[in-house]
Amino acid sequence: MKKVSELMSSDCKCVTLRDNVYEIAVIMAENDIGFVPVVHVEDSGKLLGVVTDRDLVVRGYAKKRPGSCPVQDVMSEAIITVSPDMDAEEAADLMAAHQIRRLPVVENDRLVGVLALGDLSLGNTTGEDAGQALSEISEDQRTQIQ
C-alpha cells in the first residue's frame, strides 16, 4: 500500500495572511488550480487554513467583498489534514467522509504537500480508492442539491 508521501504534490503555491483575495485569484488562474493553502509568514510553513475557488465565490464575490479584502475573510480554517506517512487508502476514506477533493499534508504543523483526488487515481493505490472516494463525494453532493 502506498503512503501519502508517495502520491502528494510537494510544490505548492501558498499565500499568507498578508495577501488579499485578488492575489489568490491570480495565483489560481496562473497555475490552473482551485486550492491554495494559507501559511504563517513568520513561522514558515505553518498551515493556518486554505482557500478554494468555491471559498472565493461564496465568501468573497457573493458577499460583494472587494479584491482587496484580506485572505482571512474567505479562508477555511477548520481543515482536515493528513500526515505524509498515512496510508493512501485512509486518505481516500477521509476525502469521502468529509466530501473533500484535496487534503493538505502536514508534518509538525507545517505544510509539506497536498494530496488531491487525482493523485490517488494516478498513483494506482489499490485501483478503486479514488473512484470510491469520488463516488461518495459526488453522491452526497447530489443529495444536498435535490
Buried (B, 14 or more C-beta within 10 A) or exposed (E): EBBBBEBBBEEBBBBBBEBBBBBBBEBBEEEEBBBBBBBBEEEEBBBBBBBBBEBBEEBBBEEEBEEEBEBEBBBBEEBBBBBBEBBBBBBBBBBBEEBBBBBBBBBEEBBBBBBBBBBBBEBEBBEEBBEBBBEBBEEEEEEEEE
